Amino acid sequence: MTPSAKLRRQFFAAFWVEFRVVWPIVSGLVCAQLLLGMMVGYLEGWSMGDATYFTFVTGLTIGYGDLVPARLGTRLMSVVIGLSGILLTGLIAAVGVRALQEATGRDTR
């Protein structure tokens, strides 16, 4: 096995171990985002597919602008979706950094 393949295998093994620790938080954030997105979609009269699409585009802070909530309440819910998406992205990035530290043996604790 090449050194890069070994490092990659160690990284994914460490990532899986670390991800299992934060799984309840990740799943809670994703469920909250989807619930809010479905509420936004219902109130705005969008299909379930459009509401799901809007949720992930907003949560990942991409924001294409093709679906835009028109009401104040749905706009506020969209802000919460975006903020929780930032938390989710940061959490996944932190797990990746920790897994890379484990895989390379560079523990900063």
Number of C-alpha atoms within 10 A of each C-alpha: 6 7 8 9 10 11 15 15 13 17 21 15 15 19 20 15 13 18 20 12 11 13 12 10 14 18 12 12 18 18 12 15 25 20 16 20 27 21 17 26 23 14 14 16 12 17 12 14 11 14 23 20 16 28 26 19 18 25 27 17 15 11 15 10 10 6 16 14 19 11 11 9 11 20 14 13 17 22 13 18 28 22 17 19 22 15 15 20 16 12 16 16 12 14 21 19 14 19 23 20 15 18 20 12 9 10 11 7 3
